[in-house]
Amino acid sequence: MDLQKINVKFFVADPGRVPLDSFIDVFHSWIQSSDGEYYDVADYGHVPDGPGIVLVSHEANISLDNNESRLGLLYNQKRPLQGSNREKLVASFASALGYCRRLEAEAKLEGLLRFRGEEVLVMVNDRLLAPNTEETFNALRPDIEGLAARLFGRSDFAIERDANPRRRFSVRIRAASALSTKDLLKNLQQKAN
C-alpha cells in the first residue's frame, strides 16, 4: 500500500481561549509574507462541527478544524510523498507539528494557543486505497506503532481504530503522559533506532 493523502490532527488544549475568526488574520498574514507557498483562506467557521478556517497551499491544507466539536489543527497532506509508509507518516506528523509550533508562537494569538501532546488523530483521505477495514488497520499497524513509539518516546501509548465503515480510515493515538509539541517534534527529528 503506497500511503498518501495523510491527515493529522492535534487538538487544542483550551479551545475557548482563542476565537476561531482570529485565525483568518493569522493565515492572511502568512499568505502575505510567503512567496506563493500559501494562496487562499476559506472561512467555514459558520458550519457546526465543520472544517473551521482553512489555509490552502500547494503541499497541504492547514485548518483549525472543529469536527466532532473538537478544535484542533488538521494537516491535510495533498502532494505525493516519497519513501516508506513510516517515512511518509513521520513527514506528515513533522509538518503538522511544525504548524502547531508556528501557531503557538504566533504573536497575533498572544500566547493563548497550546496544543495537547498526548492525543493525535491520523486519517487516510483515500477510501479506495485505504478502506476503513480491519485489513487496512493490520497492514498499517506496524508503521503506525513505529511512528507512535518514535513520537512519544518512552511514554506508553494506545492505538484505537474508528471501526465505522462509513468513515475514512482513522486511528487515534493516545499517550500515557502529555508532551509539548516541541518535545514531540524533537522526538520525530531524532534518528529512528
N, C-alpha and C positions, 0 to 999 in steps of 0.2 A: 504494500500500500504506500503510494507516494503522497504523504500527508502534505496538504496545502490548505489555504483558507482557514488558518488557525485564529481563533478568537480567545482573548484572555481578559478576564475581568477581576480587578482588585477593588474591594469595597471601601467606601468612605467610612471613617471611624465615627464621625459625628455629623450626619448629613444635614442637620438643621442649622449648622453654623454659617454656611455659605449659600446664598440664594442661587438657584440654578442659572438665572439670567446673568450672573456675574461672569460666567464662562464665555459668554458671547464676546464681551470686550477683550478678554484674555486671548481668545482664539483669533480675533481680528488683529490684535497686536502681533501675534505670531505670524500671521499671513504677511503683514506689512514689513516685518523685519526679515522675512525669508527671501530667498532668491528663486521663488516659484515652487518651492517644495510643497507649500500648502496653497490651496486655491479657493476654498469655499467654506462657509459656515452655514449650517442648517439648524434652525430652531424648532425643535419638536417638543419644547417644554410644556406645551398645552395638552399633549397626549398623555393621559394617565398611564402609568407603568410603561412608558414608551422609551424611545431612543434618546430623549433629552436634547442636549446640544452636541452637534456633530461637527468635527473639523475634518475636512476632506483633503487627502493628499494622494500622491501617486502610489506611495507604498502601502498606505493603510488609511482607514477611517478611525479617528480617535474620538470617542464620545464620553460625555458624562451621562451615562445610561441609567435609567430608573426602572428597568424591567423587574417585575415581581416586587415593586415598591422598595427596591434595594439600590440606592445610589452607589455608583462606582465608575471607575474608568474602564471602558471597554475598548480594547485594542483589537481591531478587525483587520488582520493582515490580508492584503489583496494581491501583491506582486508575488510571483513564484519564488520559492526559496530553494537553495541548493543544499545538499548534504543528506545525512541520515535523518530519519524522523525525529530522533532525540535532538540532533543539532538544530533542526527547524523549531522544535518546541523551545529549546534554550534561547534561540534567537528571538522568537516571538515574545517570550517572557521577559527577556532583557529589554526589548523595545518598550513593552508595556510598563515595566518598572522605571525605565528612563523617563517616560511621560509622567508617571506618578511623581517621581522626584522633581521634575521640572514644575509641575503644578504646586507641589508642596512648597517650593522655593519662590513661587510667583509673587512678586511684590504687590500686585493688584489684589491679591487674595489675603493680604495682611497676616500671613501665617495661620489662618483659620482652618486650613485644609490638611488633613492627615489621612493616609490610607492604612487600613488594617493589614497586618502582615501575617496573620495566622489562617487566612482563608482566601482561596482563589478558585475561580471557575474557569475551566478551559472547555471550549467547544470547537467542533469542526463544522464549518459552514458549507458543507457539501454532502447532501443526503445520498447522492449516488455513490460517491467514493467511500463514505463512512456512514452507512445507515446506523441508526441507533439500535444496535443489536448486541447481544452478549458476545457474538463472534468478533465484532469490531472491537469491543472492550478487551477481549482476550488478546487480540492481535496488537493492540496499542498499550496494553497494561505494562509490559516491561519498560517501554520508553517513558511512560508517564511516571512510573515508580522511580526510574533512574533520575528523571528531571526533579521530582519532588525531593528525593534524597539529597540531591545537589543544592536545590533551592533552600531547604530548611536545615541543612547541615546536620547537626546531632539531634535535633528535635524529632520526636516521634510524629508520625502523620498517618492520616487515614484517607483513603480514596473512595468516593461514593459516586456511582453512575446514576444518572437520571434515566430510569428504565421506561419512561413514557415513549412509546414508539411514534407518537405524533410530533415529538420534539426532535431537534437536532441532537446529534451525539454530543453529550456533555458529561463531564465529571467535575466534582467538587473535591478539592484537596484541602484538608484541614490539618493544621499542625497543633501539637500539644502546647506549644508556647508561642507567644507573639514575637515577631521580629519586625524591625523597622524596614521600610523599603530600601534604605541604604544598605542594611545588612543583607537583605535578600539579593540585591543586585551584586553586592560584593561576593556572596556565595556563588552566584551564577558565573561571575567572571573568573573565578578560580578554575584551574585546570581540573578536569574530571579525573578521579582516581582510577 
